[in-house]
Amino acid sequence: MEGGLPLIERDDNPNRRLTWSVFGEEAKKFGYIAAPMVAVTLSQYLLQVISVMMVGHLGELALSSAAIAISISSVTGFSLIMGMSSALETLCGQAYGAQQYKKFGTQTYTAIFSLIIVCIPLSIIWKNTGAILLLIVLQPLVRYFQMQSMLWPMLISSTVALLLHIPLCYALVYKTTLANIGGAISMGITTWLNAIFLFFYMKYSPSCEKTRAPISIEVVHGMKQFFSYAIPSAVMICLEWWSYEILILLSGLLPNPELETSVLSVCLNTIATLYAIAFGFGAGISTRVSNELGAGNPRGARMAVYVVLILAIIETSVISTSVFVSRRVFGYIFTNEKEVVDYVTKMAPLLCLNIIMDSLQGTLSGVARGVGWQHLGAYINLAAFYLAGIPVAAFLGFYTSLRGVGLWIGILVGAAIQLILLTTVTISTNYEKQATKVRERLFNEESSVERIM
């Protein structure tokens, strides 16, 4: 031990190369985290998708109105809270790698209290403040379990919530007069159940004992540091999410807006559902990288990045090919309107390109969160989508005959620029320097706390 922290791990083989044996070892570590996280993310997002599916079968107008409602809630609430809570992927992941378990628990409480403050202005924007409060509790809890690779409680909880959601949503949408509103109510109920289970598991399970910290003044002292990572994390995620939501809103200004919005809603829900895989990969690599940097093992962090990029390329090749092959039928999952399904079939090649880029950038964004350079990710997303992607989309959508296809091409331009820039930053990252910075920060924080005590 040195200054209360574990000694930096030394790699016995400084010339270690990415052999099949090393690849298999790292892929096993990564898969242990990523596979359950894919299932957790997918089951949580399917709550929304199932609601959209059931509402969509009420008609084209119902589908387009649900898409706009989801866009507004994403822009004003979901993306912000989810982005800010992603700061824990840096702070908690690195603390866990450094074996600072009590600090790990304290940072989770700091996130919850900090997000409650953020909730005050959001509650003015939203009448449905309960949904915001739910996110404030759920998202830090997800990171709490994720960053210590404790994934089975989340998997069980989210799967049970999904299984309850299907019959509940069906009953409220089709068997009551609630219709569209029934889908939202059922999603709120089952998500609350998920959050309540995770909270009680954290509070009382023996497996959480070493990271379960008491609520103390350290929670308040850590808020400044939390916001220093949370704000760029939120900007990074919000800028990307908002670009797609702007796409939905722009589609409502095109001729035949019900058709255009419905088609883009189907495409975006397809991408968002499949993005659960990329998000799981990103969660896995952010955990591996932050844990290794916190433990002082930069070579391990670098090796993890190499392995996950290879796996991401394989995964996205399989998924995008599957979507292209099923392009003539998958639209029927969301709607019975043949006009919408035919339009979705036309959009399928562009959709597949987007799936490929989303998968790779989702993985690289996980590296960014693990290392802690979310601020660079924010600048990248600003340049890619708002200086290039959205202007191109608006021009092609409104000043050419491409309409909705033009909007999608524009967002593809932004996604391509984003991927190129993220790849450049990842390749240029000095993991030895990052590991040293993490150790110095953790050591200084530990010394400050000891002086206060």
Secondary structure, 3 states (H helix, E strand, C coil): CECCECCCCCCCCCCCCCCHHHHHHHHHHHHHHHHHHHHHHHHHHHHHHHHHHHHHCCCHHHHHHHHHHHHHHHHHHHHHHHHHHCHHHHHHHHHHHCCCHHHHHHHHHHHHHHHHHHHHHHHHHCCCHHHHHHHHHHHHHHHHHHCCCCCHHHHHHHHHHHHHHHHHHHHHHHCCCCCHHHHHHHHHHHHHHHHHHHHHHHHHCHHHHHHCCCCCCHHHHCHHHHHHHHHHHHHHHHHHHHHHHHHHHHHCCCCCHHHHHHHHHHHHHHHHHHHHHHHHHHHHHHHHHHHHHHCCCHHHHHHHHHHHHHHHHHHHHHHHHHHHHCCCCHHHHCCCCHHHHHHHHHHHHHHHHHHHHHHHHHHHHHHHHHHCCHHHHHHHHHHHHHHHHHHHHHHHHHHCCCCHHHHHHHHHHHHHHHHHHHHHHHHHCCHHHHHHHHHHHHHHHHHHHHHHC
